[in-house]
Amino acid sequence: MIVKKIIGILIGLGCMALSVMAYFSNEPASKTDFGRITTIGVSILMGNLSSKKTITPIQPTLVIPLAPKCPACGKEISNEFSVCPYCATVLKPKCPSCGKEVTHDFKNCPYCGTVL
């Protein structure tokens, strides 16, 4: 990587040196605007091509999900628990009529309509 940059810098400097030498020579082509633009353009192009950076891909990071917490005591619990082992809060309440799981904030069971 560093070797490529050094080679590119040397090539760019060489092109610039050649363009300066051509400018001060008695060559009629180097005295025209086209000759000057061509030599400067080639030196800039060689410098830009040699200093291209490679893009390294971003490594994926591991995301560890946080354990759920009891809504009453705030301690970490498992997703499988129905009751908090620390404060005995019912984590997955069930409808008294149909027995399906409901959440604490439901006023009515969405399955059978029973008032909770």
Buried (B, 14 or more C-beta within 10 A) or exposed (E): EEEEEEEBBEBBEEBBEEBEEBBEEEEEEBEEEEBBEBBBEBBEEBBEEBEEEEEEEEEEEEEEEEEEEBEBEEEEBEEEEEEBEEEEBEBEBBBEEEEEEBEEEEEEBEEEEEEB
